[in-house]
Amino acid sequence: MPGGQPRSGVAKAVVDMPRQVRDDLTRRLRRSKRAFREEDVQVVEPPLLKRAVGASALGNCMEWFDFGVYSYLAATLGKVFFPGASPGAQVISSFATFAAAFVVRPLGGLVFGPLGDRLGRQKVLATTMIMMAVGTFAIGLIPSYATIGIAAPILLLLARMLQGFSTGGEYGGATTFVAEYSPDRRRGFLSSWLDFGTFVGYALGSALVTVLNLLLTDAEMLSWGWRVPFLIAGPLGVIGLYMRLKLEESPAFQQQLDEHEKSLAQESAGSEFKTIVRHHWKPLLICMGLVLLYNVPNYMVTGFLPTYQTENLNRSSSSADVLVLIGMVWIVLLVTFVGRLSDRVGRRPVYGFAAAAMILLAVPSFMLIKMEGTWPPILGVLILSTLLTCFAAPSAATLPALFPTAVRYAAMGIGFNFAVAAFGGTTPLVTEALISVTGDDMMPAYYLILAGVIGLVTVRFLPESAQVPLRGSQPMVGSQEEQRELISTSKELYRVTRTHSGGREEASSVPGRPER
């Protein structure tokens, strides 16, 4: 063997290292021309990590409770703010107002993204929290169309646009913040708690609307009951703001960048949008493809399914809400397990399997949902919810890993929000319109199949990032013991690379490690 090094001399830690981790560490070692030292590996203390993840998840829960309530009340809001239209037109008008919030989301991403990269993630997240609460609380105060006429739907539109603008800085910032706090080995699991908070918020909103529909008559819901969920947003917003103001900045933002990224940071300070499009167009497209794959089933289940059942399947509001609530609870129970799975097997296998499964199972799922009885619709919703979980769980870890620290918040704001605006938030509107035009109530299933095909193509180009340090950031570990282990492994990897390749061959060719 080259250098006289026997196969058995290769350390087990190097041999068993996932290929993507080994390749990334090798590039870092070659750039630094030495093994890691203590100052090269960031240790996140467990109490600080728990507080960061917990507060982010709780803040996200409150924010998405606000944003999600609207979809559960779409049919009722159509009657309150568009009373002169036909029932079908009322629903479409309500969903059009729902979609309007997504039109301004890219603008929010363009504004808050660069601010998050320059001023800090925590400050921007506190701002988006209070803006969302104000927008949601305002909806609960708007007089009905019967009281102030055309001004009512206009005010509703403005309040939704404020919600959308704030949300434009929320998901990109929250995922960036949690990903930058998480140790590399557990980023999938810890980041999945963010989506745990998201779907808890959705579930709480669904549960509240379900209880109101059970306790109140239709006349009471139209008169004042619909306002209750929106008015709760005020106190929730204050709690969420307090929690986010108590957070410290992420370690990656504090340490800023590796030396080779500093020039990028200086350039992006002047023209960040152009920098991202010019230098990061490929990860930007991958980000948008994954967001489409995630958010089409997301808004199909959370935004469209309640109204689909009441308007197209003629079910009661309470039964429709309970069915969706079951799906939300199932996602909450499952999401962190799938996040942990993505750390072990990789992000690409989770995305790819779920995308293929959605292509195969979309039509059977909606056939089950349309069936009479209790269990077939529940099974159909559980299938869709399981697929949605497989897209949601790894996303908060995968999307931030596509971009370097210098432009991560802004790039996430652009890629995520443009894709959500174009494909996610429009899902209820487009599917309802397709049903109205074609008369085929299986159109939602066909729409999911299309999203699955696009998702499979995207996954083909997705770089594996499980257990890999974030671009432009130091390796992150959760304890001093892990730090010592990584330093020791880096020494062995550096020695093996130099011994077996003479400094020219990639470490992915480490002897004793089968390629995969």
Secondary structure as GFF3:
##gff-version 3
##sequence-region A 1 516
A	DSSP	three_ten_helix	2	4	.	.	.	ID=ss1
A	DSSP	three_ten_helix	7	9	.	.	.	ID=ss2
A	DSSP	alpha_helix	12	15	.	.	.	ID=ss3
A	DSSP	alpha_helix	19	32	.	.	.	ID=ss4
A	DSSP	three_ten_helix	38	40	.	.	.	ID=ss5
A	DSSP	beta_strand	42	43	.	.	.	ID=ss6
A	DSSP	alpha_helix	46	72	.	.	.	ID=ss7
A	DSSP	alpha_helix	74	81	.	.	.	ID=ss8
A	DSSP	alpha_helix	87	103	.	.	.	ID=ss9
A	DSSP	alpha_helix	105	118	.	.	.	ID=ss10
A	DSSP	alpha_helix	121	139	.	.	.	ID=ss11
A	DSSP	alpha_helix	145	148	.	.	.	ID=ss12
A	DSSP	alpha_helix	151	167	.	.	.	ID=ss13
A	DSSP	alpha_helix	170	181	.	.	.	ID=ss14
A	DSSP	three_ten_helix	184	186	.	.	.	ID=ss15
A	DSSP	alpha_helix	187	215	.	.	.	ID=ss16
A	DSSP	alpha_helix	218	220	.	.	.	ID=ss17
A	DSSP	pi_helix	221	225	.	.	.	ID=ss18
A	DSSP	alpha_helix	227	231	.	.	.	ID=ss19
A	DSSP	alpha_helix	233	245	.	.	.	ID=ss20
A	DSSP	alpha_helix	251	255	.	.	.	ID=ss21
A	DSSP	three_ten_helix	259	261	.	.	.	ID=ss22
A	DSSP	alpha_helix	262	279	.	.	.	ID=ss23
A	DSSP	alpha_helix	281	299	.	.	.	ID=ss24
A	DSSP	pi_helix	300	304	.	.	.	ID=ss25
A	DSSP	alpha_helix	305	307	.	.	.	ID=ss26
A	DSSP	pi_helix	308	312	.	.	.	ID=ss27
A	DSSP	alpha_helix	317	345	.	.	.	ID=ss28
A	DSSP	alpha_helix	347	370	.	.	.	ID=ss29
A	DSSP	alpha_helix	375	398	.	.	.	ID=ss30
A	DSSP	three_ten_helix	400	402	.	.	.	ID=ss31
A	DSSP	three_ten_helix	405	407	.	.	.	ID=ss32
A	DSSP	alpha_helix	408	419	.	.	.	ID=ss33
A	DSSP	pi_helix	420	424	.	.	.	ID=ss34
A	DSSP	alpha_helix	427	438	.	.	.	ID=ss35
A	DSSP	alpha_helix	443	460	.	.	.	ID=ss36
A	DSSP	beta_strand	476	477	.	.	.	ID=ss37
A	DSSP	alpha_helix	480	501	.	.	.	ID=ss38
A	DSSP	three_ten_helix	507	509	.	.	.	ID=ss39
###
